[in-house]
């Protein structure tokens, strides 16, 4: 793993602790969106943080008290080195052990956007979006309601990059929920990171899910 600069270490550490100032958040977003190496490091440290907390959850109990663990960027760097030595496949398996929690978070987060969001209903009926895109989006939502998540994922993935920015935000959000529900935590986390660092209407929802996963 390539060595991070002190500035980048500070940014990632503050990001993981949800402690970025507004100026730092702007800098972080710029680096994440324009610097592939920085983005990869953010994703790796995020995965490792989640994996470490998942692997340690049974060791955190001391009587009736629960210890609060804060992983510094230095500790995460050491963990990253170990992860590279043992293979990231093991890390991936740890990330995908929380399917019970995933299902719970999914059930708390999913709702039919065509029933509850009037602005989305009107937007999808407008003339600026290709009817076939709207039809496919609605079909994917129906698949989700019928618990046919693999079918929904296939449609959402094909629709990514939709020219209507707001509808694309919805596509990314519901795709991330599908990933979460079927246990593809790694993919869900990657999308949550993208969403919470964007202007998506689901920004705060993605942040909440990200930190719930990180604390499991």
Secondary structure, DSSP 8 states (H G I E B T S, - for coil): -----HHHHHHHHHHHTT---HHHHHHHHHHHHH-HHHHHHHHHHHHHHHHHHHHHGGG-EETTEE------HHHHHHHHHHHHHH-HHHHHHHHTS-HHHHHHHHHHH---HHHH-HHHHHHHTSSSS-HHHHHHHHHHHHHHHTT-HHHHHHHHHHHTT-SSHHHHHHHHHHHHHHHHHTT-HHHHHHHHHHHHTS--TTHHHHHHHHHHHHT-
